[in-house]
């Protein structure tokens, strides 16, 4: 059995927690690295992000906020992405650029049994 402890500072924050919440290990099992699953790859694409009209701002046309990284066909949300050994700012690349990140686990060789 595994336990996860998450602390919230206000009760209203709980309104944003999905009722069927799962930990990362169970919500994205293909991304969870194990001795049996030693490689994972993800692709992010540079896409336009727009400020949409709202009741508060009036009926203005959609306005381009800029280009952001996101999954192909998904919502672009990050202007900068980084991880161990890489950092990519969205404003340094043309639209349609794809960033492919691959993580690989390399297990040590099993030492030979040297018992008599």
C-alpha positions as CSV (number, residue, x, y, z in Angstrom):
1,X,0.0,0.0,0.0
2,X,1.2,3.5,-0.9
3,X,0.3,6.7,0.8
4,X,0.5,10.3,-0.5
5,X,0.2,13.3,1.7
6,X,-1.0,16.5,0.1
7,X,-1.5,19.7,2.1
8,X,-3.8,22.5,1.2
9,X,-3.8,25.9,2.8
10,X,-7.5,26.7,2.2
11,X,-10.6,24.5,1.8
12,X,-11.5,26.1,-1.5
13,X,-8.4,24.6,-3.1
14,X,-10.1,21.2,-2.7
15,X,-12.7,22.3,-5.3
16,X,-9.9,21.9,-8.0
17,X,-9.0,18.3,-7.0
18,X,-10.7,15.8,-9.3
19,X,-12.9,13.3,-7.4
20,X,-11.2,10.4,-9.2
21,X,-7.7,11.7,-8.4
22,X,-4.9,9.2,-8.9
23,X,-1.2,9.5,-8.1
24,X,1.3,9.9,-11.0
25,X,2.2,6.2,-10.8
26,X,-1.4,5.2,-11.5
27,X,-2.7,8.2,-13.7
28,X,0.2,7.8,-16.2
29,X,1.6,4.3,-15.8
30,X,3.3,4.3,-19.2
31,X,5.4,7.3,-18.0
32,X,6.4,5.6,-14.8
33,X,9.9,4.2,-15.1
34,X,10.6,0.7,-13.7
35,X,13.1,-2.0,-14.4
36,X,10.6,-3.4,-16.8
37,X,9.7,0.0,-18.4
38,X,13.2,1.6,-18.8
39,X,12.4,4.2,-21.6
40,X,9.8,6.8,-22.1
41,X,9.5,9.5,-24.8
42,X,7.3,12.6,-25.0
43,X,6.8,15.1,-27.7
44,X,5.9,18.8,-27.2
45,X,5.1,21.1,-30.1
46,X,5.4,24.8,-30.3
47,X,1.8,26.2,-30.9
48,X,0.1,29.5,-30.8
49,X,-1.9,30.4,-27.7
50,X,-4.6,33.0,-27.8
51,X,-6.3,35.3,-25.4
52,X,-10.0,34.5,-25.9
53,X,-12.8,37.1,-25.6
54,X,-14.6,37.0,-22.3
55,X,-17.5,38.7,-20.7
56,X,-15.1,40.8,-18.6
57,X,-12.9,42.1,-21.5
58,X,-15.7,42.6,-24.0
59,X,-16.2,41.0,-27.5
60,X,-12.7,41.7,-28.8
61,X,-11.2,39.3,-31.4
62,X,-8.9,36.6,-30.1
63,X,-5.5,38.0,-29.5
64,X,-2.3,36.0,-29.9
65,X,-0.4,35.8,-26.6
66,X,2.5,34.0,-28.2
67,X,3.8,30.6,-28.8
68,X,4.0,27.9,-26.1
69,X,5.0,24.3,-25.8
70,X,2.2,21.7,-25.5
71,X,1.3,18.2,-26.6
72,X,0.5,18.0,-30.4
73,X,-3.2,18.7,-30.7
74,X,-3.4,19.6,-27.0
75,X,-3.3,22.9,-25.0
76,X,0.0,24.7,-25.2
77,X,0.8,25.9,-21.7
78,X,4.5,26.3,-21.2
79,X,6.7,29.1,-22.5
80,X,9.8,27.3,-21.2
81,X,10.4,23.7,-20.6
82,X,13.4,22.1,-18.9
83,X,14.7,19.0,-17.3
84,X,18.0,17.5,-16.4
85,X,20.4,18.5,-19.2
86,X,18.0,20.7,-21.4
87,X,16.1,23.9,-21.4
88,X,14.0,25.3,-24.3
89,X,12.4,28.7,-24.4
90,X,9.4,28.9,-26.8
91,X,10.3,32.3,-28.2
92,X,13.6,31.0,-29.6
93,X,12.0,28.7,-32.2
94,X,9.5,28.9,-35.1
95,X,5.9,27.6,-34.8
96,X,5.6,23.9,-35.5
97,X,8.9,23.1,-33.8
98,X,8.8,19.7,-32.0
99,X,10.7,18.9,-28.9
100,X,11.2,15.2,-28.3
101,X,12.4,14.2,-24.8
102,X,13.5,10.7,-24.1
103,X,14.5,9.3,-20.7
104,X,16.3,6.0,-20.5
105,X,17.2,4.0,-17.4
106,X,20.4,1.9,-17.7
107,X,20.6,-0.9,-15.2
108,X,24.0,-2.0,-14.0
109,X,25.3,-5.3,-15.2
110,X,24.5,-8.1,-12.8
111,X,27.8,-9.1,-11.1
112,X,28.7,-12.8,-11.6
113,X,28.2,-15.0,-8.7
114,X,31.6,-15.5,-7.1
115,X,30.6,-17.7,-4.2
116,X,32.5,-21.0,-3.8
